[in-house]
Amino acid sequence: MIFGVLGRYFARRFAATVLSVFAGVLGLIFTLDFVDTLRRAGEARQASGSLIAWLAVLHTPIVAEQALPFIVLIGAMAAFLNLSRRLELVVARSAGVSVWQFLVPALALALAFGVAEVAAFNPLSTTMKRHAGALEAKLFGANARDAGGFWLRQKTVDGPSIVHVDGRDPDTDEFIGVEAYNFGRDGIFNQRVDARTAVLRDGYWEMHDAEVVTPGDDESHARIYLLATSLTRAQLSQSFVPPDTISFYGLKPLAEEVREAGLDATPYLMRRQQLLALPLSLAAMTLVAACFSLRLFRMGGVQRMVLGGVSAGFVLYVGSKIIGDLGNAGLVSTPVAAWSPAIGGCLFGVYLLLHQEDG
């Protein structure tokens, strides 16, 4: 019966509630972003009201994507509480339908929402975010420098080198704060170069205002220092691409390119694993919502149930962020960091439901 009329009814109610919450969150995000962008618009004379509204539209999907687990949690709790308030769950139980049976449509839809988000909504949101970044640079300028330094190792005809870059100035396309540790062909360290700025040319680094330190020799200054390299500008520019601006389909190829360039591809691999685990994460949020929203209204304590469900979802979300940071730092493997919060949330929900319903 759960796969027939009753199952379709529960599925429609669950889908309608979650989509309503999603639409409300989209509207809230758009309004807040529009107000914030409007405040900044005084710096740009060419920014019209319609252009600012379009910029807020471009920002909205990527923020909504980050809030999707909470959207499913709140939507699922609202759906279950409404079914309980109208005594529909009581009728279902009296007909012999267990909690596991009427949770099947909700779990199936949660998994479907996760797959749809990864397959369709994520490419759309990342594309819109890239367009928003280009439009912002045009309207407000790009005075802020790209942050987030990185290390890389390169092999050249003169021997290997280890290079550290602090950041990049988007106005001049120069790399800032470049350090190079050069080794001879025999692998022995022979020189350190500290440059204020550098430009990557075809086949070499052009380092400006460089301080050159050679073991056993005095420190010297070079207005321009040339360092051979096998890296290309396309490879190096990938290190400044935030993982959340790359769609699911582009994360794996980009990670391979970054790895070939001698850079750290862990953030891209971590982001890909998190997207793969998203359907299970939404199912975990649905189970957590069920744990705190199946109690009868006449028994009271609804406010405490809602607060407990939101708190449990918040703890699960914070835990996933902490483990995700450990995965990005390389302290935990990316599959473990991405999948363990979702699996843990599912086990937590199943345990509580077993205790409440069968124990």
C-alpha atoms as a printed R data frame, in Angstrom:
    type eleno elety resid chain resno      x      y       z
1   ATOM     1    CA   MET     A     1  0.000  0.000   0.000
2   ATOM     2    CA   ILE     A     2  2.864  2.359   0.734
3   ATOM     3    CA   PHE     A     3  3.819  2.254  -2.947
4   ATOM     4    CA   GLY     A     4  0.247  2.918  -4.053
5   ATOM     5    CA   VAL     A     5 -2.235  5.676  -3.284
6   ATOM     6    CA   LEU     A     6 -1.034  6.296   0.280
7   ATOM     7    CA   GLY     A     7  2.593  6.426  -0.765
8   ATOM     8    CA   ARG     A     8  1.872  8.901  -3.552
9   ATOM     9    CA   TYR     A     9 -0.120 11.052  -1.136
10  ATOM    10    CA   PHE     A    10  2.719 11.174   1.397
11  ATOM    11    CA   ALA     A    11  5.196 11.897  -1.413
12  ATOM    12    CA   ARG     A    12  3.102 14.809  -2.707
13  ATOM    13    CA   ARG     A    13  2.778 16.328   0.750
14  ATOM    14    CA   PHE     A    14  6.482 15.970   1.455
15  ATOM    15    CA   ALA     A    15  7.533 17.372  -1.939
16  ATOM    16    CA   ALA     A    16  5.113 20.305  -1.725
17  ATOM    17    CA   THR     A    17  6.341 21.284   1.746
18  ATOM    18    CA   VAL     A    18 10.047 21.023   0.923
19  ATOM    19    CA   LEU     A    19  9.629 22.940  -2.336
20  ATOM    20    CA   SER     A    20  7.641 25.633  -0.526
21  ATOM    21    CA   VAL     A    21 10.426 26.048   2.015
22  ATOM    22    CA   PHE     A    22 12.959 26.104  -0.815
23  ATOM    23    CA   ALA     A    23 11.019 28.845  -2.621
24  ATOM    24    CA   GLY     A    24 10.772 30.866   0.592
25  ATOM    25    CA   VAL     A    25 14.509 30.571   1.218
26  ATOM    26    CA   LEU     A    26 15.218 31.638  -2.374
27  ATOM    27    CA   GLY     A    27 13.099 34.730  -1.880
28  ATOM    28    CA   LEU     A    28 14.774 35.563   1.430
29  ATOM    29    CA   ILE     A    29 18.263 35.139  -0.010
30  ATOM    30    CA   PHE     A    30 17.395 37.285  -3.030
31  ATOM    31    CA   THR     A    31 15.993 40.054  -0.830
32  ATOM    32    CA   LEU     A    32 19.001 40.152   1.506
33  ATOM    33    CA   ASP     A    33 21.472 40.036  -1.368
34  ATOM    34    CA   PHE     A    34 19.601 42.724  -3.276
35  ATOM    35    CA   VAL     A    35 19.683 45.054  -0.263
36  ATOM    36    CA   ASP     A    36 23.390 44.388   0.310
37  ATOM    37    CA   THR     A    37 24.255 44.924  -3.350
38  ATOM    38    CA   LEU     A    38 22.138 48.064  -3.445
39  ATOM    39    CA   ARG     A    39 24.157 49.421  -0.533
40  ATOM    40    CA   ARG     A    40 27.362 48.865  -2.461
41  ATOM    41    CA   ALA     A    41 25.948 50.315  -5.672
42  ATOM    42    CA   GLY     A    42 26.869 53.849  -4.619
43  ATOM    43    CA   GLU     A    43 30.434 53.040  -5.671
44  ATOM    44    CA   ALA     A    44 29.385 52.284  -9.254
45  ATOM    45    CA   ARG     A    45 27.650 54.941 -11.330
46  ATOM    46    CA   GLN     A    46 26.687 52.493 -14.090
47  ATOM    47    CA   ALA     A    47 24.804 50.194 -11.689
48  ATOM    48    CA   SER     A    48 21.083 50.439 -12.423
49  ATOM    49    CA   GLY     A    49 18.271 48.898 -10.395
50  ATOM    50    CA   SER     A    50 17.638 46.153 -12.920
51  ATOM    51    CA   LEU     A    51 21.339 45.301 -13.079
52  ATOM    52    CA   ILE     A    52 21.552 45.069  -9.299
53  ATOM    53    CA   ALA     A    53 18.477 42.846  -9.233
54  ATOM    54    CA   TRP     A    54 20.040 40.592 -11.868
55  ATOM    55    CA   LEU     A    55 23.236 40.385  -9.825
56  ATOM    56    CA   ALA     A    56 21.192 39.314  -6.785
57  ATOM    57    CA   VAL     A    57 19.502 36.655  -8.931
58  ATOM    58    CA   LEU     A    58 22.915 35.330  -9.965
59  ATOM    59    CA   HIS     A    59 24.024 35.102  -6.324
60  ATOM    60    CA   THR     A    60 20.900 33.369  -5.056
61  ATOM    61    CA   PRO     A    61 21.295 29.750  -6.317
62  ATOM    62    CA   ILE     A    62 24.786 29.131  -4.910
63  ATOM    63    CA   VAL     A    63 23.730 30.341  -1.447
64  ATOM    64    CA   ALA     A    64 20.553 28.259  -1.591
65  ATOM    65    CA   GLU     A    65 22.667 25.239  -2.514
66  ATOM    66    CA   GLN     A    66 24.678 25.639   0.674
67  ATOM    67    CA   ALA     A    67 21.473 25.845   2.714
68  ATOM    68    CA   LEU     A    68 19.860 22.824   1.047
69  ATOM    69    CA   PRO     A    69 20.381 20.383   3.973
70  ATOM    70    CA   PHE     A    70 18.608 22.790   6.330
71  ATOM    71    CA   ILE     A    71 15.867 23.349   3.755
72  ATOM    72    CA   VAL     A    72 15.182 19.612   3.621
73  ATOM    73    CA   LEU     A    73 15.338 19.366   7.429
74  ATOM    74    CA   ILE     A    74 12.825 22.175   7.981
75  ATOM    75    CA   GLY     A    75 10.620 21.029   5.114
76  ATOM    76    CA   ALA     A    76 10.566 17.444   6.346
77  ATOM    77    CA   MET     A    77  9.752 18.503   9.923
78  ATOM    78    CA   ALA     A    78  6.947 20.759   8.680
79  ATOM    79    CA   ALA     A    79  5.514 17.963   6.526
80  ATOM    80    CA   PHE     A    80  5.601 15.371   9.324
81  ATOM    81    CA   LEU     A    81  4.198 17.782  11.910
82  ATOM    82    CA   ASN     A    82  1.361 18.738   9.575
83  ATOM    83    CA   LEU     A    83  0.531 15.084   8.929
84  ATOM    84    CA   SER     A    84  0.601 14.435  12.657
85  ATOM    85    CA   ARG     A    85 -1.526 17.495  13.458
86  ATOM    86    CA   ARG     A    86 -4.199 16.343  11.018
87  ATOM    87    CA   LEU     A    87 -4.042 12.815  12.522
88  ATOM    88    CA   GLU     A    88 -3.185 11.334   9.133
89  ATOM    89    CA   LEU     A    89 -0.230  9.483  10.599
90  ATOM    90    CA   VAL     A    90 -2.518  8.087  13.307
91  ATOM    91    CA   VAL     A    91 -4.864  6.728  10.647
92  ATOM    92    CA   ALA     A    92 -1.907  5.259   8.762
93  ATOM    93    CA   ARG     A    93 -0.630  3.552  11.915
94  ATOM    94    CA   SER     A    94 -4.081  2.175  12.706
95  ATOM    95    CA   ALA     A    95 -4.181  0.682   9.196
96  ATOM    96    CA   GLY     A    96 -0.999 -1.258   9.973
97  ATOM    97    CA   VAL     A    97  1.501  1.083   8.272
98  ATOM    98    CA   SER     A    98  4.715  1.335  10.289
99  ATOM    99    CA   VAL     A    99  6.906  4.411  10.559
100 ATOM   100    CA   TRP     A   100  9.434  2.783   8.249
101 ATOM   101    CA   GLN     A   101  6.821  2.374   5.551
102 ATOM   102    CA   PHE     A   102  5.530  5.930   5.473
103 ATOM   103    CA   LEU     A   103  9.124  7.210   5.613
104 ATOM   104    CA   VAL     A   104  9.938  5.448   2.334
105 ATOM   105    CA   PRO     A   105  8.378  8.149   0.069
106 ATOM   106    CA   ALA     A   106 10.117 10.931   1.992
107 ATOM   107    CA   LEU     A   107 13.502  9.204   1.863
108 ATOM   108    CA   ALA     A   108 13.086  8.424  -1.832
109 ATOM   109    CA   LEU     A   109 12.281 12.071  -2.571
110 ATOM   110    CA   ALA     A   110 15.209 13.276  -0.449
111 ATOM   111    CA   LEU     A   111 17.547 11.079  -2.469
112 ATOM   112    CA   ALA     A   112 15.926 12.324  -5.690
113 ATOM   113    CA   PHE     A   113 16.348 15.951  -4.621
114 ATOM   114    CA   GLY     A   114 20.022 15.294  -3.929
115 ATOM   115    CA   VAL     A   115 20.586 13.678  -7.319
116 ATOM   116    CA   ALA     A   116 18.753 16.522  -9.087
117 ATOM   117    CA   GLU     A   117 20.822 19.095  -7.203
118 ATOM   118    CA   VAL     A   118 24.113 17.457  -8.166
119 ATOM   119    CA   ALA     A   119 23.149 16.689 -11.763
120 ATOM   120    CA   ALA     A   120 21.285 19.878 -12.722
121 ATOM   121    CA   PHE     A   121 21.113 22.588 -10.066
122 ATOM   122    CA   ASN     A   122 24.831 22.582  -9.190
123 ATOM   123    CA   PRO     A   123 26.030 23.235 -12.765
124 ATOM   124    CA   LEU     A   124 23.461 26.041 -13.012
125 ATOM   125    CA   SER     A   125 24.427 27.653  -9.700
126 ATOM   126    CA   THR     A   126 28.177 27.531 -10.365
127 ATOM   127    CA   THR     A   127 27.702 29.026 -13.834
128 ATOM   128    CA   MET     A   128 25.597 31.833 -12.394
129 ATOM   129    CA   LYS     A   129 28.187 32.481  -9.678
130 ATOM   130    CA   ARG     A   130 30.960 32.842 -12.272
131 ATOM   131    CA   HIS     A   131 28.803 35.305 -14.223
132 ATOM   132    CA   ALA     A   132 28.127 37.179 -10.992
133 ATOM   133    CA   GLY     A   133 31.854 37.450 -10.304
134 ATOM   134    CA   ALA     A   134 32.531 38.832 -13.778
135 ATOM   135    CA   LEU     A   135 29.676 41.323 -13.449
136 ATOM   136    CA   GLU     A   136 30.866 42.446 -10.013
137 ATOM   137    CA   ALA     A   137 34.386 42.983 -11.327
138 ATOM   138    CA   LYS     A   138 32.939 45.141 -14.097
139 ATOM   139    CA   LEU     A   139 30.708 47.188 -11.799
140 ATOM   140    CA   PHE     A   140 32.729 47.541  -8.624
141 ATOM   141    CA   GLY     A   141 36.235 46.817  -9.825
142 ATOM   142    CA   ALA     A   142 38.600 44.073  -8.736
143 ATOM   143    CA   ASN     A   143 40.813 45.883  -6.281
144 ATOM   144    CA   ALA     A   144 40.937 43.048  -3.798
145 ATOM   145    CA   ARG     A   145 43.745 40.662  -4.398
146 ATOM   146    CA   ASP     A   146 43.140 36.954  -4.607
147 ATOM   147    CA   ALA     A   147 44.055 35.375  -1.304
148 ATOM   148    CA   GLY     A   148 45.251 31.951  -0.378
149 ATOM   149    CA   GLY     A   149 48.882 31.119  -1.044
150 ATOM   150    CA   PHE     A   150 50.068 27.772  -2.296
151 ATOM   151    CA   TRP     A   151 53.201 25.696  -2.803
152 ATOM   152    CA   LEU     A   152 54.228 23.944  -6.000
153 ATOM   153    CA   ARG     A   153 57.116 21.828  -7.197
154 ATOM   154    CA   GLN     A   154 58.476 22.156 -10.717
155 ATOM   155    CA   LYS     A   155 61.140 20.371 -12.740
156 ATOM   156    CA   THR     A   156 63.295 22.331 -15.168
157 ATOM   157    CA   VAL     A   157 66.422 21.876 -17.246
158 ATOM   158    CA   ASP     A   158 68.415 23.526 -14.450
159 ATOM   159    CA   GLY     A   159 67.045 21.246 -11.759
160 ATOM   160    CA   PRO     A   160 63.951 21.096  -9.523
161 ATOM   161    CA   SER     A   161 62.528 24.101  -7.706
162 ATOM   162    CA   ILE     A   162 59.984 24.611  -4.936
163 ATOM   163    CA   VAL     A   163 57.952 27.787  -5.375
164 ATOM   164    CA   HIS     A   164 55.581 29.513  -2.953
165 ATOM   165    CA   VAL     A   165 53.105 32.168  -4.110
166 ATOM   166    CA   ASP     A   166 51.187 34.381  -1.666
167 ATOM   167    CA   GLY     A   167 48.498 35.543  -4.087
168 ATOM   168    CA   ARG     A   168 47.635 37.212  -7.359
169 ATOM   169    CA   ASP     A   169 46.661 40.766  -8.261
170 ATOM   170    CA   PRO     A   170 43.708 40.518 -10.686
171 ATOM   171    CA   ASP     A   171 44.305 44.054 -11.986
172 ATOM   172    CA   THR     A   172 47.824 43.387 -13.272
173 ATOM   173    CA   ASP     A   173 47.695 39.554 -13.382
174 ATOM   174    CA   GLU     A   174 50.937 39.494 -11.403
175 ATOM   175    CA   PHE     A   175 51.764 36.989  -8.712
176 ATOM   176    CA   ILE     A   176 52.633 38.543  -5.363
177 ATOM   177    CA   GLY     A   177 55.142 37.422  -2.773
178 ATOM   178    CA   VAL     A   178 56.937 34.713  -4.747
179 ATOM   179    CA   GLU     A   179 59.635 32.581  -3.116
180 ATOM   180    CA   ALA     A   180 61.701 30.054  -5.031
181 ATOM   181    CA   TYR     A   181 64.028 27.404  -3.582
182 ATOM   182    CA   ASN     A   182 66.253 26.155  -6.375
183 ATOM   183    CA   PHE     A   183 68.128 22.858  -6.411
184 ATOM   184    CA   GLY     A   184 70.801 21.643  -8.785
185 ATOM   185    CA   ARG     A   185 70.503 18.600 -11.000
186 ATOM   186    CA   ASP     A   186 72.153 16.600  -8.235
187 ATOM   187    CA   GLY     A   187 69.361 17.605  -5.840
188 ATOM   188    CA   ILE     A   188 71.533 19.870  -3.661
189 ATOM   189    CA   PHE     A   189 70.072 23.218  -2.632
190 ATOM   190    CA   ASN     A   190 71.925 26.088  -4.293
191 ATOM   191    CA   GLN     A   191 69.785 29.237  -4.209
192 ATOM   192    CA   ARG     A   192 66.801 31.030  -2.697
193 ATOM   193    CA   VAL     A   193 64.984 33.839  -4.479
194 ATOM   194    CA   ASP     A   194 62.457 36.199  -2.839
195 ATOM   195    CA   ALA     A   195 60.602 38.434  -5.283
196 ATOM   196    CA   ARG     A   196 58.035 41.117  -4.599
197 ATOM   197    CA   THR     A   197 56.102 40.261  -7.765
198 ATOM   198    CA   ALA     A   198 56.444 37.816 -10.640
199 ATOM   199    CA   VAL     A   199 54.872 37.129 -14.012
200 ATOM   200    CA   LEU     A   200 54.679 33.683 -15.540
201 ATOM   201    CA   ARG     A   201 55.895 33.819 -19.133
202 ATOM   202    CA   ASP     A   202 56.138 31.010 -21.658
203 ATOM   203    CA   GLY     A   203 58.752 28.713 -20.175
204 ATOM   204    CA   TYR     A   204 60.042 30.953 -17.363
205 ATOM   205    CA   TRP     A   205 59.175 33.092 -14.358
206 ATOM   206    CA   GLU     A   206 59.983 36.781 -14.665
207 ATOM   207    CA   MET     A   207 60.587 37.811 -11.049
208 ATOM   208    CA   HIS     A   208 60.799 41.519 -10.170
209 ATOM   209    CA   ASP     A   209 62.750 43.126  -7.310
210 ATOM   210    CA   ALA     A   210 64.257 39.808  -6.298
211 ATOM   211    CA   GLU     A   211 66.593 39.137  -3.379
212 ATOM   212    CA   VAL     A   212 68.897 36.235  -4.236
213 ATOM   213    CA   VAL     A   213 70.575 34.254  -1.476
214 ATOM   214    CA   THR     A   214 73.288 31.726  -2.412
215 ATOM   215    CA   PRO     A   215 74.947 29.505   0.227
216 ATOM   216    CA   GLY     A   216 78.490 30.694   0.880
217 ATOM   217    CA   ASP     A   217 77.923 34.020  -0.887
218 ATOM   218    CA   ASP     A   218 76.528 37.438  -0.020
219 ATOM   219    CA   GLU     A   219 72.913 38.314  -0.656
220 ATOM   220    CA   SER     A   220 72.369 40.118  -3.952
221 ATOM   221    CA   HIS     A   221 69.532 42.099  -5.500
222 ATOM   222    CA   ALA     A   222 68.228 41.612  -9.024
223 ATOM   223    CA   ARG     A   223 65.762 43.948 -10.656
224 ATOM   224    CA   ILE     A   224 64.624 41.063 -12.886
225 ATOM   225    CA   TYR     A   225 65.367 37.398 -12.215
226 ATOM   226    CA   LEU     A   226 64.457 34.684 -14.710
227 ATOM   227    CA   LEU     A   227 63.642 31.178 -13.489
228 ATOM   228    CA   ALA     A   228 62.915 28.371 -15.937
229 ATOM   229    CA   THR     A   229 59.652 26.475 -15.505
230 ATOM   230    CA   SER     A   230 57.551 23.876 -17.273
231 ATOM   231    CA   LEU     A   231 54.274 25.272 -15.943
232 ATOM   232    CA   THR     A   232 51.760 27.057 -18.124
233 ATOM   233    CA   ARG     A   233 49.552 29.982 -17.184
234 ATOM   234    CA   ALA     A   234 46.468 27.823 -17.653
235 ATOM   235    CA   GLN     A   235 47.750 25.254 -15.168
236 ATOM   236    CA   LEU     A   236 48.751 27.825 -12.574
237 ATOM   237    CA   SER     A   237 45.539 29.824 -12.839
238 ATOM   238    CA   GLN     A   238 43.586 26.738 -11.724
239 ATOM   239    CA   SER     A   239 44.986 27.093  -8.226
240 ATOM   240    CA   PHE     A   240 43.017 30.321  -7.787
241 ATOM   241    CA   VAL     A   241 39.670 28.811  -8.849
242 ATOM   242    CA   PRO     A   242 37.481 28.216  -5.760
243 ATOM   243    CA   PRO     A   243 36.023 24.685  -5.724
244 ATOM   244    CA   ASP     A   244 32.486 25.986  -5.218
245 ATOM   245    CA   THR     A   245 32.615 27.783  -8.582
246 ATOM   246    CA   ILE     A   246 33.257 24.537 -10.478
247 ATOM   247    CA   SER     A   247 30.372 22.276 -11.423
248 ATOM   248    CA   PHE     A   248 30.276 18.636 -10.435
249 ATOM   249    CA   TYR     A   249 31.195 17.531 -13.945
250 ATOM   250    CA   GLY     A   250 34.296 19.740 -14.046
251 ATOM   251    CA   LEU     A   251 35.766 18.928 -10.642
252 ATOM   252    CA   LYS     A   252 37.506 15.666 -11.539
253 ATOM   253    CA   PRO     A   253 39.180 16.924 -14.761
254 ATOM   254    CA   LEU     A   254 40.265 20.106 -12.984
255 ATOM   255    CA   ALA     A   255 41.708 18.105 -10.087
256 ATOM   256    CA   GLU     A   256 43.770 16.074 -12.536
257 ATOM   257    CA   GLU     A   257 45.082 19.238 -14.202
258 ATOM   258    CA   VAL     A   258 45.978 20.776 -10.855
259 ATOM   259    CA   ARG     A   259 47.751 17.598  -9.756
260 ATOM   260    CA   GLU     A   260 49.748 17.497 -13.002
261 ATOM   261    CA   ALA     A   261 50.848 21.067 -12.327
262 ATOM   262    CA   GLY     A   262 52.280 19.982  -8.976
263 ATOM   263    CA   LEU     A   263 49.576 21.748  -6.961
264 ATOM   264    CA   ASP     A   264 47.284 20.469  -4.223
265 ATOM   265    CA   ALA     A   265 44.074 19.081  -5.725
266 ATOM   266    CA   THR     A   266 42.555 18.033  -2.389
267 ATOM   267    CA   PRO     A   267 39.913 20.838  -2.214
268 ATOM   268    CA   TYR     A   268 38.518 19.864  -5.623
269 ATOM   269    CA   LEU     A   269 38.445 16.164  -4.764
270 ATOM   270    CA   MET     A   270 36.827 16.994  -1.431
271 ATOM   271    CA   ARG     A   271 34.147 19.093  -3.087
272 ATOM   272    CA   ARG     A   272 33.395 16.301  -5.555
273 ATOM   273    CA   GLN     A   273 33.021 13.722  -2.778
274 ATOM   274    CA   GLN     A   274 30.748 16.082  -0.827
275 ATOM   275    CA   LEU     A   275 28.475 16.442  -3.849
276 ATOM   276    CA   LEU     A   276 28.417 12.680  -4.313
277 ATOM   277    CA   ALA     A   277 27.421 12.270  -0.663
278 ATOM   278    CA   LEU     A   278 24.750 14.993  -0.828
279 ATOM   279    CA   PRO     A   279 21.779 12.659  -1.568
280 ATOM   280    CA   LEU     A   280 22.658 10.566   1.474
281 ATOM   281    CA   SER     A   281 23.081 13.752   3.533
282 ATOM   282    CA   LEU     A   282 19.553 14.849   2.601
283 ATOM   283    CA   ALA     A   283 18.249 11.406   3.543
284 ATOM   284    CA   ALA     A   284 20.025 11.771   6.905
285 ATOM   285    CA   MET     A   285 18.326 15.144   7.456
286 ATOM   286    CA   THR     A   286 14.973 13.522   6.658
287 ATOM   287    CA   LEU     A   287 15.570 10.794   9.244
288 ATOM   288    CA   VAL     A   288 16.624 13.371  11.833
289 ATOM   289    CA   ALA     A   289 13.473 15.369  11.091
290 ATOM   290    CA   ALA     A   290 11.338 12.252  11.556
291 ATOM   291    CA   CYS     A   291 12.892 11.610  14.959
292 ATOM   292    CA   PHE     A   292 11.625 14.952  16.282
293 ATOM   293    CA   SER     A   293  8.299 15.427  14.488
294 ATOM   294    CA   LEU     A   294  6.246 12.215  14.729
295 ATOM   295    CA   ARG     A   295  4.891 12.815  18.198
296 ATOM   296    CA   LEU     A   296  1.131 13.424  18.515
297 ATOM   297    CA   PHE     A   297  0.102 17.043  18.997
298 ATOM   298    CA   ARG     A   298 -2.205 16.205  21.887
299 ATOM   299    CA   MET     A   299  0.787 14.945  23.869
300 ATOM   300    CA   GLY     A   300  2.299 18.449  23.822
301 ATOM   301    CA   GLY     A   301  5.950 19.416  23.686
302 ATOM   302    CA   VAL     A   302  5.861 20.373  20.008
303 ATOM   303    CA   GLN     A   303  8.084 23.412  20.554
304 ATOM   304    CA   ARG     A   304 10.708 21.281  22.276
305 ATOM   305    CA   MET     A   305 10.557 18.761  19.428
306 ATOM   306    CA   VAL     A   306 11.100 21.443  16.796
307 ATOM   307    CA   LEU     A   307 13.966 22.969  18.776
308 ATOM   308    CA   GLY     A   308 15.521 19.526  19.253
309 ATOM   309    CA   GLY     A   309 15.275 18.748  15.545
310 ATOM   310    CA   VAL     A   310 16.823 22.045  14.500
311 ATOM   311    CA   SER     A   311 19.586 21.621  17.090
312 ATOM   312    CA   ALA     A   312 20.350 18.079  15.920
313 ATOM   313    CA   GLY     A   313 20.485 19.237  12.303
314 ATOM   314    CA   PHE     A   314 22.754 22.136  13.269
315 ATOM   315    CA   VAL     A   315 25.129 19.814  15.139
316 ATOM   316    CA   LEU     A   316 25.227 17.478  12.142
317 ATOM   317    CA   TYR     A   317 25.920 20.413   9.816
318 ATOM   318    CA   VAL     A   318 28.717 21.803  12.017
319 ATOM   319    CA   GLY     A   319 30.238 18.337  12.353
320 ATOM   320    CA   SER     A   320 30.264 17.907   8.580
321 ATOM   321    CA   LYS     A   321 31.980 21.299   8.201
322 ATOM   322    CA   ILE     A   322 34.663 20.409  10.748
323 ATOM   323    CA   ILE     A   323 35.349 17.034   9.161
324 ATOM   324    CA   GLY     A   324 35.322 18.714   5.744
325 ATOM   325    CA   ASP     A   325 38.016 21.149   6.898
326 ATOM   326    CA   LEU     A   326 40.090 18.205   8.102
327 ATOM   327    CA   GLY     A   327 39.647 16.608   4.698
328 ATOM   328    CA   ASN     A   328 40.704 19.797   2.894
329 ATOM   329    CA   ALA     A   329 43.800 19.944   5.086
330 ATOM   330    CA   GLY     A   330 44.698 16.387   4.146
331 ATOM   331    CA   LEU     A   331 44.379 15.087   7.716
332 ATOM   332    CA   VAL     A   332 41.486 12.804   6.739
333 ATOM   333    CA   SER     A   333 40.958 11.087   3.401
334 ATOM   334    CA   THR     A   334 38.420 12.878   1.232
335 ATOM   335    CA   PRO     A   335 35.932  9.951   0.960
336 ATOM   336    CA   VAL     A   336 35.904  9.505   4.745
337 ATOM   337    CA   ALA     A   337 35.540 13.242   5.380
338 ATOM   338    CA   ALA     A   338 32.709 13.592   2.869
339 ATOM   339    CA   TRP     A   339 30.695 10.463   3.589
340 ATOM   340    CA   SER     A   340 31.092  9.963   7.349
341 ATOM   341    CA   PRO     A   341 28.733 12.814   8.415
342 ATOM   342    CA   ALA     A   342 25.986 11.524   6.105
343 ATOM   343    CA   ILE     A   343 26.421  7.936   7.261
344 ATOM   344    CA   GLY     A   344 26.581  9.036  10.896
345 ATOM   345    CA   GLY     A   345 23.414 11.102  10.500
346 ATOM   346    CA   CYS     A   346 21.562  8.156   8.984
347 ATOM   347    CA   LEU     A   347 22.676  5.827  11.766
348 ATOM   348    CA   PHE     A   348 21.672  8.402  14.389
349 ATOM   349    CA   GLY     A   349 18.215  8.783  12.847
350 ATOM   350    CA   VAL     A   350 17.671  5.037  12.528
351 ATOM   351    CA   TYR     A   351 18.771  4.481  16.132
352 ATOM   352    CA   LEU     A   352 16.383  7.086  17.529
353 ATOM   353    CA   LEU     A   353 13.483  5.852  15.424
354 ATOM   354    CA   LEU     A   354 14.101  2.282  16.529
355 ATOM   355    CA   HIS     A   355 14.174  3.433  20.139
356 ATOM   356    CA   GLN     A   356 10.983  5.497  19.781
357 ATOM   357    CA   GLU     A   357  8.931  3.171  17.608
358 ATOM   358    CA   ASP     A   358 10.172 -0.322  18.325
359 ATOM   359    CA   GLY     A   359 11.985 -0.083  21.611
